[in-house]
Amino acid sequence: MDSAPQNLDVQELAQQLCVKALELSDLDVMLEDYQRERAQLIQEINKLKALLWEHAGDAQSLARLGITDASLLPPPAGNL
């Protein structure tokens, strides 16, 4: 009779293990999606920055336009 409760516990543990493995798999997919979307956004941001620098010119021109955010300023010469 002692083997029945142990059997049930083993089955329950196996089921919990499967559930957790599925949750982990779902999180892995979500993480991959996040990383892909993040990389795409970084590329888009860099393209937009390059266009901004191309059209505005230098940091003084950006300042005249009211753009003072350091992350939007062009890199120093030689660091392109």
C-alpha positions in Angstrom: 0.0 0.0 0.0 2.9 2.3 0.6 3.8 2.1 -3.1 0.6 3.8 -4.3 1.2 7.2 -2.6 4.8 7.1 -3.8 3.6 6.4 -7.3 1.2 9.4 -7.1 3.9 11.6 -5.8 6.2 10.6 -8.6 3.5 11.2 -11.2 2.7 14.6 -9.6 6.4 15.5 -9.7 6.7 14.4 -13.3 3.7 16.6 -14.2 5.1 19.6 -12.3 8.4 19.1 -14.1 6.7 19.1 -17.5 4.8 22.2 -16.6 7.9 24.0 -15.5 9.8 22.9 -18.6 7.0 24.3 -20.8 7.1 27.6 -18.9 10.9 27.7 -19.4 10.4 27.1 -23.1 7.8 29.8 -23.3 10.2 32.2 -21.6 13.0 31.3 -24.0 10.8 32.2 -26.9 9.8 35.5 -25.3 13.5 36.3 -24.6 14.4 35.5 -28.2 11.6 37.8 -29.4 12.7 40.5 -27.0 16.3 40.3 -28.2 15.3 40.4 -31.9 13.0 43.4 -31.3 15.7 45.2 -29.3 18.3 44.7 -32.0 15.9 46.0 -34.6 15.1 49.0 -32.5 18.8 49.7 -32.0 19.4 49.5 -35.8 16.5 51.9 -36.4 17.7 54.3 -33.8 21.2 54.3 -35.3 19.8 54.9 -38.8 17.7 57.8 -37.5 20.7 59.3 -35.7 22.8 59.0 -38.8 20.1 60.8 -40.9 19.8 63.5 -38.2 23.6 64.0 -38.2 23.6 64.0 -42.0 20.9 66.6 -42.3 21.8 68.8 -39.3 25.5 68.7 -39.6 27.4 69.3 -36.4 26.6 69.6 -32.7 26.2 73.4 -33.0 23.6 72.9 -35.7 21.7 70.4 -33.5 21.9 72.8 -30.5 20.4 75.6 -32.7 17.5 73.2 -33.4 17.0 72.7 -29.7 18.5 69.2 -29.7 20.8 68.9 -26.7 20.4 65.3 -25.7 24.0 63.9 -25.7 22.8 60.6 -27.0 21.7 62.3 -30.2 24.8 64.2 -30.8 27.3 63.0 -33.4 30.3 61.2 -32.2 33.6 63.1 -32.1 35.5 63.2 -35.4 37.4 60.0 -36.0 35.0 57.9 -33.9 32.4 57.2 -36.6 
